[in-house]
Amino acid sequence: MEDRGHEISFTEKESDFLRFLLTASNTSQSVLLIKNTTASQTNAFGEICMNILYSEDLDKELLESLRKYKGLVRQLGDRTVSLNARRQLIREHPKKLLNILKLTENILPI
């Protein structure tokens, strides 16, 4: 099976946003920020999920811990899902997305 993932590249603004979400001590503030993402931030979440789906070099422990979020990861990583639909998913599941980010922070290039 070929590796369909690609290198994640974020702009400085998106990297700063993701870094802030990961380091913020106030979860409710992070959730509020996630619920009000811009289009580029929504696409950044989609990039992360797409790379989770298609990367072959993720360890089994990480994949096992992400298993309970597989539906959300699949939908956010699917480029055929519209931007508005992905935004709606993000608004409905901000804590799940924050947990996904925290689990994958070691593999994110931020």
C-alpha positions as MATLAB code, in Angstrom:
seq = 'MEDRGHEISFTEKESDFLRFLLTASNTSQSVLLIKNTTASQTNAFGEICMNILYSEDLDKELLESLRKYKGLVRQLGDRTVSLNARRQLIREHPKKLLNILKLTENILPI';
ca = [
       0.000    0.000    0.000;
       1.423    3.373   -0.935;
       1.751    6.232    1.528;
      -0.967    8.692    0.538;
      -0.157   11.135    3.336;
       1.898   14.208    2.701;
       3.953   16.591    4.721;
       1.823   18.958    6.779;
       2.662   22.596    6.257;
       0.918   25.359    8.130;
       1.253   29.093    7.843;
       2.699   30.906   10.830;
      -0.771   32.100   11.833;
      -2.205   28.559   11.847;
       0.823   27.229   13.729;
       0.430   29.922   16.380;
      -3.259   29.077   16.733;
      -2.598   25.338   17.112;
       0.271   25.963   19.527;
      -1.978   28.187   21.643;
      -4.714   25.546   21.730;
      -2.224   22.942   22.918;
      -0.661   25.118   25.611;
      -3.758   26.895   26.925;
      -4.570   25.968   30.506;
      -8.177   27.064   30.195;
     -10.085   24.337   28.333;
     -13.261   26.397   28.009;
     -11.322   29.155   26.258;
      -9.806   26.621   23.860;
     -13.240   25.141   23.158;
     -14.625   28.599   22.405;
     -11.762   29.294   19.993;
     -12.263   25.940   18.265;
     -15.968   26.649   17.810;
     -15.155   29.917   16.021;
     -12.484   28.823   13.560;
     -11.716   30.521   10.287;
     -11.639   28.702    6.973;
      -7.848   28.285    7.051;
      -7.969   26.927   10.615;
     -10.721   24.499    9.629;
      -8.574   23.353    6.712;
      -5.613   22.929    9.088;
      -7.708   20.567   11.239;
      -8.638   18.699    8.058;
      -4.955   18.402    7.099;
      -4.129   16.941   10.502;
      -6.941   14.401   10.219;
      -6.029   13.481    6.649;
      -2.455   12.793    7.707;
      -3.660   10.680   10.615;
      -5.690    8.634    8.157;
      -3.042    8.148    5.497;
       0.256    8.177    7.358;
       1.913    4.780    7.662;
       4.460    5.743   10.296;
       2.155    6.326   13.276;
       2.719    3.979   16.178;
       0.068    1.489   17.210;
      -0.447    3.057   20.640;
      -1.355    6.394   19.082;
      -3.714    4.748   16.602;
      -5.352    2.792   19.419;
      -5.893    5.963   21.454;
      -7.374    7.711   18.393;
      -9.766    4.820   17.693;
     -12.641    6.376   19.644;
     -12.391    9.486   17.433;
     -12.240    7.609   14.125;
     -15.589    8.863   12.799;
     -14.685   12.490   13.391;
     -11.169   12.021   11.994;
     -12.539   10.366    8.861;
     -15.082   13.112    8.225;
     -12.701   16.000    8.881;
      -9.975   14.385    6.775;
     -12.294   13.776    3.836;
     -11.802   16.470    1.196;
     -15.185   15.692   -0.370;
     -16.892   17.011    2.782;
     -17.621   20.707    2.330;
     -16.006   23.399    4.429;
     -19.336   24.275    6.037;
     -19.983   20.649    6.966;
     -16.504   20.369    8.508;
     -17.088   23.605   10.423;
     -20.355   22.196   11.725;
     -18.556   19.039   12.885;
     -15.969   21.169   14.655;
     -18.681   23.206   16.367;
     -20.469   20.034   17.495;
     -17.338   18.260   18.809;
     -14.794   20.848   20.013;
     -13.595   18.809   23.002;
     -13.031   15.739   20.854;
     -10.993   17.809   18.419;
      -8.953   19.262   21.282;
      -8.261   15.716   22.512;
      -7.168   14.670   19.011;
      -4.783   17.632   18.897;
      -3.330   16.776   22.297;
      -2.820   13.142   21.306;
      -1.063   14.083   18.078;
       0.956   17.079   19.277;
       4.224   15.132   19.025;
       3.783   14.580   15.304;
       2.571   18.095   14.428;
       5.121   20.426   12.827;
       4.300   23.445   14.984;
];
